[in-house]
């Protein structure tokens, strides 16, 4: 990766399983240290530990803040987190 000041990761781990996603994120962590990083993601696991989250709908920013701020605000982000958590509890029997 070029020594860029800004790095954009667009669904960088979307096609991976959970174990491989974790390995990819560990590798990226070293590559993106001390850089401005824009992560485009649908998986909440892809944005763990970020400083700021932007929720975008139809090209417009509809929510902006940290995970904690957006969870307290009880908007779309919180709803998405709740759906994500319940989907992770599903089991095939």
C-alpha positions as CSV (number, residue, x, y, z in Angstrom):
1,X,0.0,0.0,0.0
2,X,1.3,3.4,-0.9
3,X,2.1,5.7,2.0
4,X,-1.1,7.7,1.6
5,X,-2.4,10.0,4.4
6,X,-6.0,9.0,3.6
7,X,-7.1,5.4,3.1
8,X,-10.5,4.4,1.8
9,X,-11.7,0.8,2.5
10,X,-14.9,0.0,0.6
11,X,-16.4,-3.2,2.0
12,X,-12.8,-4.5,2.3
13,X,-13.9,-7.7,4.1
14,X,-17.5,-8.1,2.9
15,X,-16.8,-11.4,1.0
16,X,-15.1,-13.1,3.9
17,X,-16.3,-15.2,6.8
18,X,-15.9,-14.0,10.4
19,X,-12.5,-15.7,11.0
20,X,-11.0,-14.3,7.8
21,X,-12.5,-10.9,8.5
22,X,-10.7,-10.8,11.8
23,X,-7.4,-11.7,10.2
24,X,-7.9,-9.0,7.5
25,X,-8.8,-6.4,10.2
26,X,-5.6,-7.3,12.1
27,X,-3.5,-6.8,9.0
28,X,-5.2,-3.5,8.1
29,X,-4.7,-2.2,11.7
30,X,-0.9,-2.2,11.1
31,X,-1.2,-0.7,7.6
32,X,-3.5,2.1,8.6
33,X,-1.9,3.2,11.9
34,X,-1.6,7.0,12.1
35,X,-3.7,7.6,8.9
36,X,-7.1,9.0,8.3
37,X,-9.3,6.0,7.2
38,X,-12.7,6.0,5.7
39,X,-14.4,2.6,6.0
40,X,-17.5,1.9,4.0
41,X,-19.2,-1.1,5.6
42,X,-22.5,-2.9,6.3
43,X,-21.0,-5.2,8.9
44,X,-20.8,-3.6,12.4
45,X,-17.8,-5.8,13.1
46,X,-15.9,-3.9,10.3
47,X,-16.1,-0.6,12.2
48,X,-15.2,-1.7,15.8
49,X,-13.1,0.9,17.5
50,X,-13.6,3.8,15.0
51,X,-13.6,7.4,16.2
52,X,-16.7,8.5,14.3
53,X,-19.5,6.8,12.5
54,X,-21.6,8.4,9.7
55,X,-24.9,6.8,8.9
56,X,-25.8,7.6,5.3
57,X,-29.2,7.2,3.7
58,X,-29.9,8.1,0.0
59,X,-26.6,10.0,-0.1
60,X,-27.2,12.1,2.9
61,X,-25.7,11.9,6.4
62,X,-28.6,11.2,8.7
63,X,-26.6,10.4,11.9
64,X,-23.1,11.2,13.0
65,X,-21.2,10.4,16.2
66,X,-19.4,7.7,18.2
67,X,-20.9,4.2,18.8
68,X,-21.9,5.3,22.3
69,X,-23.4,8.6,21.1
70,X,-25.4,7.0,18.4
71,X,-26.6,4.1,20.6
72,X,-27.9,6.6,23.2
73,X,-29.6,8.7,20.4
74,X,-31.8,5.7,19.7
75,X,-32.0,6.3,15.9
76,X,-31.2,4.2,12.9
77,X,-27.7,3.2,14.1
78,X,-29.1,1.8,17.3
79,X,-31.9,0.0,15.4
80,X,-29.2,-1.5,13.1
81,X,-27.1,-2.6,16.1
82,X,-30.2,-4.4,17.6
83,X,-31.0,-6.1,14.3
84,X,-27.3,-7.2,13.9
85,X,-27.3,-8.6,17.5
86,X,-30.5,-10.5,17.0
87,X,-29.3,-12.0,13.7
88,X,-26.1,-13.2,15.4
89,X,-28.2,-15.2,17.8
90,X,-29.9,-17.2,15.0
91,X,-29.0,-20.8,14.9
92,X,-29.8,-23.5,12.3
93,X,-31.1,-26.6,13.9
